[in-house]
Amino acid sequence: MSFVRPGSGATASLSASTAVTDSSGQASVTATAGTVTGSYSVTATVSGVATEATYALTNTPGAAATITVAGGGTQSAVVATAFAQALVVAVADAHGNAVPGATVSFVRPGSGATASLSASAAMTDSSGQASVVATAGTVTGSYSVTATVSGVATEATYALTNTPGAAATITVAGGGTQSAVVATAFAQALAVAVADAHGNAVPGATVSFVRPGSGATASLSASTALTDSSGQASVTATAGTVTGSYSVTATVSGVATPATYALTNTPGGGGDDHGGGRRDAERGGGDGVRAGAGGDGGGCAR
């Protein structure tokens, strides 16, 4: 009697390819499942008989041995919005076969930059995969979500980043109220902070600074500035030549309320001193003339 197994794919190794029937007309071989999962047939034939005996065998996966990222491994999303790709994991046995029905646990950071997950655990399907949906929290930053399965020491890791939303507020961050002598620089730069609706810094936003066009005003180092990684931008201001108080405003697209700087140009001291010196000289000259006149008068009297 001859036993035939598939030559590839899901198959089994047999203890022998042929066997002789015993006194009861029976023959047997032992079969060992191969390393590929799936269903297949082993047939037994005997010379002179057209039909064959068929054995329906199935190789099932072993215990979970590996867990790997199968989707959504590295991605970013705006705060409070869902990530575009689900966090997908694949679980396999030691031979690389998918392991269905395995419970996968997903763990996210408990505070700071994190995400909410649609579930904390999920079961692998027939392809050995499981997934959850992640939604970015309200704090910006990069962090990891991990997926684990019982019996496997390593974990699958997802590198996620929460990015800031659109600009929602603009506030003074420095130089809000100050004064400078005319034609001199203000001591503090006019600094502004731009944040999203959740208070996260918004980098790369264009801030426009506007000063009065006449009267008491200042010259600015630039009319626009980009916010840096901390959401701040600044320009330097130099007092104009007209004294008085005035406002410089900073605005950013999408935000109705501007940041306002209260500036004052004060008079210089040199001009006043020079004016006082001239008045003293005039007073001295007048006194000299009067003294001379008095002397002359006295001489005439004598």
C-alpha positions as CSV (number, residue, x, y, z in Angstrom):
1,M,0.0,0.0,0.0
2,S,1.3,3.5,-0.9
3,F,0.7,6.7,1.0
4,V,0.9,10.0,-0.7
5,R,1.1,13.5,0.9
6,P,1.2,17.0,-0.7
7,G,4.7,18.0,-1.7
8,S,4.5,21.6,-0.5
9,G,2.3,24.0,1.5
10,A,0.2,22.5,4.2
11,T,1.4,18.8,4.5
12,A,2.7,16.2,6.8
13,S,5.7,14.0,7.0
14,L,5.0,10.3,7.0
15,S,6.8,7.5,8.9
16,A,6.9,5.6,5.6
17,S,5.6,6.0,2.1
18,T,4.5,2.4,1.8
19,A,3.2,-0.3,4.2
20,V,2.3,-4.0,4.0
21,T,-1.1,-5.1,5.2
22,D,-1.2,-7.4,8.2
23,S,-3.2,-10.6,8.7
24,S,-6.3,-8.5,9.2
25,G,-5.7,-6.6,5.9
26,Q,-4.7,-3.4,7.5
27,A,-1.6,-1.2,7.1
28,S,-0.7,2.1,8.7
29,V,1.8,4.9,8.9
30,T,2.2,7.8,11.4
31,A,1.9,11.4,10.2
32,T,3.5,14.5,11.7
33,A,2.1,17.9,10.8
34,G,4.4,20.1,8.8
35,T,5.2,23.8,9.7
36,V,2.5,25.3,7.5
37,T,-1.0,25.6,8.7
38,G,-4.0,24.5,6.6
39,S,-6.1,21.6,5.5
40,Y,-5.0,18.9,3.0
41,S,-5.4,15.3,2.0
42,V,-3.2,12.2,2.3
43,T,-4.2,9.3,0.1
44,A,-3.6,5.6,0.3
45,T,-3.6,3.4,-2.8
46,V,-3.1,-0.3,-3.6
47,S,-2.3,-1.8,-6.9
48,G,-5.2,-3.0,-8.9
49,V,-7.8,-0.8,-7.1
50,A,-9.0,2.3,-8.9
51,T,-10.3,4.1,-5.9
52,E,-8.2,5.4,-3.0
53,A,-8.5,6.0,0.7
54,T,-8.4,9.6,1.6
55,Y,-7.3,11.2,5.0
56,A,-8.5,14.8,5.7
57,L,-5.8,16.4,7.8
58,T,-5.4,19.9,9.2
59,N,-2.3,21.6,10.6
60,T,-3.3,24.2,13.2
61,P,-1.0,27.1,14.4
62,G,1.2,26.8,17.5
63,A,1.2,29.1,20.4
64,A,1.9,32.8,19.9
65,A,5.6,33.4,19.4
66,T,5.9,36.8,17.8
67,I,3.9,40.1,17.7
68,T,4.6,42.7,15.1
69,V,3.1,46.0,13.9
70,A,1.0,45.4,10.8
71,G,-0.3,48.9,10.2
72,G,-0.3,52.5,11.7
73,G,3.2,52.1,13.1
74,T,4.4,55.7,12.7
75,Q,1.9,58.5,12.3
76,S,0.6,61.8,13.5
77,A,-2.7,63.5,14.1
78,V,-4.0,66.9,15.1
79,V,-5.0,67.0,18.8
80,A,-8.5,65.7,19.5
81,T,-8.8,64.0,16.1
82,A,-8.5,60.4,15.0
83,F,-5.3,59.0,13.6
84,A,-5.8,58.1,9.9
85,Q,-4.6,54.5,10.3
86,A,-5.8,51.9,12.8
87,L,-3.1,50.4,15.1
88,V,-2.9,46.9,13.5
89,V,-0.9,44.0,15.0
90,A,0.0,40.6,13.7
91,V,0.5,37.5,15.9
92,A,2.3,34.4,14.6
93,D,3.6,31.1,15.9
94,A,7.2,30.1,15.8
95,H,6.9,29.0,12.2
96,G,5.3,32.3,11.1
97,N,1.8,31.0,10.9
98,A,-1.1,33.4,11.8
99,V,-2.5,32.8,15.3
100,P,-6.2,33.5,15.4
101,G,-8.1,34.0,18.7
102,A,-5.2,35.5,20.6
103,T,-6.0,38.4,23.0
104,V,-3.8,41.4,22.3
105,S,-3.5,44.2,25.0
106,F,-2.9,47.8,23.9
107,V,-1.3,50.2,26.4
108,R,-1.1,54.0,26.0
109,P,0.5,56.6,28.3
110,G,-1.6,57.6,31.2
111,S,-0.9,61.3,31.1
112,G,0.8,64.0,29.0
113,A,0.9,63.4,25.2
114,T,-1.3,60.3,24.7
115,A,-4.3,59.0,22.8
116,S,-7.6,57.4,23.6
117,L,-8.1,53.9,22.2
118,S,-11.3,52.3,20.9
119,A,-10.5,49.3,23.1
120,S,-7.8,48.2,25.5
121,A,-7.8,44.6,24.2
122,A,-8.7,42.9,20.9
123,M,-8.7,39.4,19.6
124,T,-6.8,38.3,16.5
125,D,-8.9,37.3,13.5
126,S,-8.4,34.3,11.1
127,S,-5.4,36.1,9.6
128,G,-3.8,36.6,13.1
129,Q,-4.4,40.3,13.1
130,A,-6.1,42.6,15.6
131,S,-6.6,46.4,15.6
132,V,-7.8,49.4,17.6
133,V,-8.6,53.0,16.6
134,A,-6.6,55.8,18.3
135,T,-7.7,59.4,18.7
136,A,-5.0,62.0,19.6
137,G,-5.4,63.6,23.1
138,T,-5.4,67.3,23.7
139,V,-1.7,67.6,24.6
140,T,0.9,67.8,21.8
141,G,4.0,65.6,21.7
142,S,5.4,62.2,20.7
143,Y,4.7,59.0,22.5
144,S,4.4,55.2,22.2
145,V,1.5,52.8,22.3
146,T,2.4,49.2,22.9
147,A,0.7,45.9,22.0
148,T,1.4,42.7,23.9
149,V,0.2,39.1,23.8
150,S,0.6,36.4,26.4
151,G,3.6,34.2,26.1
152,V,5.6,36.7,24.0
153,A,8.3,38.7,25.7
154,T,8.7,41.4,23.1
155,E,6.0,43.9,22.2
156,A,4.8,45.8,19.1
157,T,5.4,49.5,19.4
158,Y,3.5,52.4,17.6
159,A,5.2,55.8,17.4
160,L,2.5,58.4,17.5
161,T,2.6,62.2,17.6
162,N,-0.1,64.7,18.5
163,T,0.3,67.9,16.6
164,P,-1.2,71.3,17.5
165,G,-4.5,72.5,16.1
166,A,-5.1,75.8,14.3
167,A,-4.3,79.0,16.1
168,A,-7.0,80.0,18.5
169,T,-5.4,82.6,20.8
170,I,-2.7,85.2,20.5
171,T,-1.4,86.8,23.7
172,V,1.4,89.2,24.8
173,A,4.4,87.2,26.0
174,G,6.7,90.1,26.7
175,G,7.1,93.9,26.3
176,G,3.4,94.5,26.9
177,T,3.7,97.9,28.6
178,Q,6.9,100.0,28.4
179,S,8.3,103.3,27.5
180,A,11.4,104.6,25.8
181,V,13.0,108.0,25.1
182,V,12.2,109.3,21.6
183,A,14.5,107.8,18.9
184,T,15.8,105.0,21.2
185,A,15.0,101.3,21.3
186,F,12.5,99.9,23.7
187,A,14.2,97.7,26.3
188,Q,12.0,94.6,25.7
189,A,11.1,93.0,22.4
190,L,7.4,92.8,21.6
191,A,6.9,89.1,22.1
192,V,3.7,87.2,21.3
193,A,2.5,83.6,22.0
194,V,0.1,81.7,19.7
195,A,-1.8,78.7,21.0
196,D,-4.5,76.3,19.8
197,A,-7.8,75.8,21.4
198,H,-6.2,73.4,24.0
199,G,-3.4,75.8,24.9
200,N,-0.7,74.0,22.9
201,A,2.0,76.2,21.2
202,V,1.4,76.7,17.5
203,P,4.8,76.9,15.6
204,G,5.1,78.3,12.1
205,A,2.2,80.8,12.4
206,T,2.6,84.1,10.7
207,V,2.1,87.0,13.1
208,S,1.5,90.6,11.8
209,F,2.5,93.6,13.9
210,V,0.8,96.9,13.2
211,R,1.9,100.4,14.6
212,P,0.3,103.8,14.2
213,G,1.1,105.4,10.8
214,S,1.7,108.9,12.3
215,G,2.0,110.9,15.5
216,A,3.4,109.0,18.4
217,T,4.6,105.7,17.0
218,A,7.6,103.3,16.7
219,S,9.6,101.7,14.0
220,L,9.5,97.9,14.0
221,S,12.3,95.5,13.0
222,A,9.7,93.6,10.9
223,S,6.0,93.8,10.1
224,T,5.6,90.0,10.3
225,A,7.3,87.2,12.2
226,L,6.9,83.4,12.3
227,T,6.3,81.6,15.6
228,D,9.0,79.3,16.7
229,S,8.8,75.8,18.2
230,S,7.4,77.3,21.5
231,G,4.7,79.2,19.6
232,Q,6.4,82.6,20.1
233,A,7.4,85.4,17.8
234,S,8.8,88.8,18.4
235,V,10.0,92.1,16.9
236,T,12.0,94.9,18.3
237,A,10.6,98.4,18.5
238,T,12.3,101.8,18.4
239,A,10.5,104.9,19.7
240,G,9.7,107.5,17.1
241,T,10.5,111.2,17.5
242,V,7.0,112.3,18.6
243,T,6.2,111.9,22.3
244,G,3.0,110.2,23.5
245,S,1.3,106.9,24.3
246,Y,0.0,104.5,21.6
247,S,-0.7,100.9,20.8
248,V,1.0,98.3,18.6
249,T,-1.1,95.2,17.8
250,A,-0.2,91.7,16.8
251,T,-2.6,89.5,14.9
252,V,-2.7,86.0,13.5
253,S,-5.0,84.5,10.9
254,G,-8.1,82.9,12.3
255,V,-8.0,84.7,15.6
256,A,-10.3,87.7,16.1
257,T,-8.7,89.2,19.2
258,P,-5.3,90.8,18.7
259,A,-2.5,91.1,21.3
260,T,-1.9,94.7,22.2
261,Y,1.2,96.5,23.4
262,A,0.9,99.8,25.3
263,L,4.0,101.9,24.4
264,T,5.0,105.4,25.4
265,N,7.6,107.7,23.8
266,T,9.0,110.0,26.4
267,P,10.9,113.3,25.7
268,G,14.7,113.3,25.7
269,G,16.7,115.1,28.5
270,G,19.3,116.8,26.3
271,G,17.0,119.2,24.6
272,D,15.6,120.5,27.9
273,D,19.1,121.0,29.4
274,H,20.2,122.9,26.4
275,G,17.1,125.0,26.6
276,G,17.7,125.7,30.3
277,G,21.3,126.8,29.5
278,R,20.2,129.3,27.0
279,R,17.7,130.8,29.4
280,D,20.4,131.1,32.1
281,A,22.7,132.8,29.6
282,E,20.0,135.2,28.7
283,R,19.4,135.9,32.3
284,G,23.1,136.5,33.0
285,G,23.4,138.8,30.0
286,G,20.5,140.9,31.1
287,D,21.9,141.3,34.6
288,G,25.3,142.5,33.2
289,V,23.7,145.1,31.0
290,R,21.7,146.3,33.9
291,A,24.8,146.5,36.1
292,G,26.7,148.4,33.4
293,A,23.9,150.8,33.0
294,G,23.7,151.3,36.7
295,G,27.4,152.1,36.8
296,D,27.2,154.5,33.9
297,G,24.3,156.2,35.6
298,G,26.3,156.5,38.8
299,G,29.3,158.0,36.9
300,C,27.1,160.5,35.3
301,A,25.7,161.4,38.7
302,R,29.2,161.9,40.0
